[in-house]
């Protein structure tokens, strides 16, 4: 290999390979955090776990981003409030869904939210194809063979609600970020915590502060908040939006693999096919979005 080829390879790794690797690590970290969180459900339930995760996640964000040192602090605005509220509700619905359906399925269904945002921003005829593919995936995930399986159906509905909150989170986050800059995540997490933590305290009580919950809860906060946030910020500065969105479409598979490794949670062939359809739809819509 010549010096020029070596430099070209090194440049490619720095400009593309490294941010892609960082984004994959960020997504895997988030999904491992969700798997660990699900293992805590028998102790404090999904609401208690959400309260711990959001509270400690907000603390970690404030320590790492230090928004108080900024020369200008963001003032309360509608976009910032909607952003924080949607963040809190998104976590509540998603963790409630995890309590009823497999993690990979929950992540795939939740992806309907950002998929809708990508399609709305595109307005191309091929988007009807992506809608059809995503709909087929969603239909495959419905418990049609077990009509009495209300828990599964309720879990799908909760995951869809999480996806709707995710869509609102994306739109309001763009507006709040344009107004308030990089501080928006720290302040949004504080708003989310103010909603979720009181619910957790009312639901669980003093068990929320037990060491057996706080210590793994801190690990969940680091894996699901601090590490993904830091790595995604680096990846976002080096990848274009389409590449970033297509790579994010891999998250349902990473969620399923993480749940299998950590929780022994397997999926049926039907569920894997449904996840693949949702991922294909998400990647295709992202490539066609503006």
N, C-alpha and C positions, 0 to 999 in steps of 0.2 A: 504494500500500500504506500503510495507516495505521500509526501507531506501535505499536498493540496487535498488529497482524498481524506487524509486523517483529519485535517482541519474541517472539511466539509461534514464528515461524520460527527465530529465533536460539536459543530455548530448545529446540526440537525437534532442531536440529542438535547442540547441546551434549549433550543427554541421550541421543539415539539415533543420529543421523547420524555424529557423530564417533567414538563407540566402534565402530560397525559398520565405518567406514572403517579404524580402527586394527586391528581384527581381520582384515580382508581383507589389509591390508599385512603383518601378522604371518604369516598363512598363506602368502602369496606369498613372503615372505622365507625361510621355512622350506623351501619347495619349490625355490626358486632355489639355496639352499644345498645341497640334496640333488642337484640337477643338476650343480653344480660339483664336489661330492664324487664323483659318478659319473665325471666326466671325469678324475679322479685315479687311477681303478682300474688303468689300464695301468702306473702307476708303482709303486704299493705294494699293489695289491689291495684288496678291500673291508675285510679285517681291519685292514690298515694305516691305511686312511682312517678307519675307526671309531675306532681308537686315537688318532689325531691329533685328530679332531673331539671326542671325549669328554674327552680330556685338556685341550685348549685351551678347550673349552666350560666345563669345571669351573673352570678358572682365571679365565675371564671372569666366571662367576657369583660366584665368591668375591670378586673385585675389586669388582663392581657391587653385590652385596648385603651385603658385609662382615659375615658372620655372627659374626665374632669380637668385634664390639663389643656384641653382645646381652648383656643382664645374665645370662641363663640359657641355657646351651648344652644342646642335646638330648642325652640319654643314649641309648646304643645300645638299641634295642628291636626286637622281631620285625618290627613293621610298617615301621620305618625300613630295616632290613636287606633285607626283601623288596622294598620300594620301590626301593632302590638297585640290587639285583641284577636286578630286572625291567627297570629302565631300561637297564642295560648289555646284557642279552640282547636286549631289543627292538631296540636299535640294531644289534647284531651280525646278527640275523636279517634285519632290514629291508635293510641294506646288502648282505648276501649275496644277497637276493632281487633287488635292483636290478642285480646283476651278471648276472642271467639273464633278466629280463623287463622290459618297459617301465615307466618310473617311474609313470605314471598307473595302470597295472594293479596294480602293487605297492601303491600307496597305497589303491586301492579294496579289494583283498583284505584288507589290514591293518585296514581299517575294520570288518571282521566282529567284531573284538574289542570295541571300544566299543559297537557295535550290540548285541552280546550283553548287555553290562552294562545298556544302556538297556531292553532287552526284559525282562530279569530283574527290573528295578526297577518294571515296569509291571503285569504280570499281567492284561492285557486281552485279550479274544477277538480283537481286530483285530491283535494282535501276531503271530498265525499268518499273517496276510496279509503283514506285513513280513518274516517269516522266509521265506515262499514267494518273495517278490520278490528278497530277497538271495540265496537259493539259486539262483534262475534266473540271476541275474547271475554267480554263481560258476561255474555250469555252462557258461555262455557263454564264460568265460575259460579253461576247461580246453582243452588242445590235442587235442580229440577227433579232428580231421581228420589229425593227425600223431602217431600213437601213439608213433612212435620219437623224438619230440621230448622226450627225458627232461629236458633242461635247462629247458624251459618248465614242465613239470610240477613239477620240483624247485623252481623259483622260486616257483610258486604255494604249494607246501608251506611254504617258508621264509617267505613273506609271511603265511600263516596262523599260523605259529609266532610271528611278530612281533606279529600281532593278539592272540594269546593272552597274550603278555607285556604288551601294551598294556592288556588288560582287568585283569590282575593289578596293573599299574602304577596304574591308576585307583583300584581298590578299596583297595590298600595305601597309595596317596598320600592318599586321604581320611582314612584312619585315622591315618597318620603326621602329616598336617597338623593334625588335631585335637589330637594329643598335643604336637607340637613347633612348630606355627605356621609362619611364613613362612621359617624357616631350613631347612625340610625339603628344598627343592630343591637348595640348595648342598651339604648333607651327603649327599643321595642321589646327586648327581653325583660326589662324591668316592668313594663306594662303587662306583659304576659304573666309574669310571676305574681303581680298584684291580683290577678284574676284566679289563677290556678292554685296558688298556695293556700289561701283561705278555704277553698273547697277541700283540699287535702287534709287540712287540720280538722275541719268539721267532720269529715268522713272517717278519718283514721285515728285522730287524737294523738296522744303521747307516743304511740308506737312509731310514728313518723320520725322520731328523733333517736331511735335506738341505733346503737353502733352497727348492728347487723344489717341495717337499712342504709344508714348514712355513708358508710365506707364504700359498699358497692355502688351506691347512688352517686358518689363523687366520681367513681370510675366511669359510670354511664355518662355523667355530665362532660367529662373530659373527652371520651370517645365520640359522643354524639354532638358536642358543641365546639369545644376548644380546637381539637385537631382538625375536624372537617372545615371549620370556619377559616383557620389559618391557611390550610393547604389549598382550599378553593380560591381564596383571595390571590394566592400566587399563580394558580392555574389560570384564573380569569384574566390576568394581565398578559398572559402569553398565548392564549388560545382564542380563536374567533368564536363568536356566539354559537354558530352552527355546530362546530366541532364539540364545543362544551356540551350543548344540548344532546347531541347524538350519544356521547359518552355517558351522560346522565341516564340515558335510556337503559343502561346495563344494570341499574340499581335493583330492579326486581329480582334479577338472577342472583346478585350478590346477597340480597336479603334472604332468598331461599337457601343459598349455600351456607350462609352464616347460621340460620336457624337449624339447618340440618346438623352442622358441626357442633353447635353449642347446646341445642335442645333436643337433638335427635328427631327433628320435625321433618318428615318426608312429604312429598307431594305425589299425586297421581299423574299419570300420563296426560289426562284431560287438563289438569291444572297447569302442567308445564306448557302444553300447547296454548292455553289461554294466555299465560304470561308472555310467551313468545309473540303472540299476536299483538298484545298491548305494546310490547317493546318495539315491534316493527312499525306500528302505527305512530308511536312517539318519535322514533328516529326519522321516519318519513316526513311527518309534519314539521319537525324541526328543520330539516333540510330545505323545506319549501317556505318557511316563515321568513318574514322580513326583519 
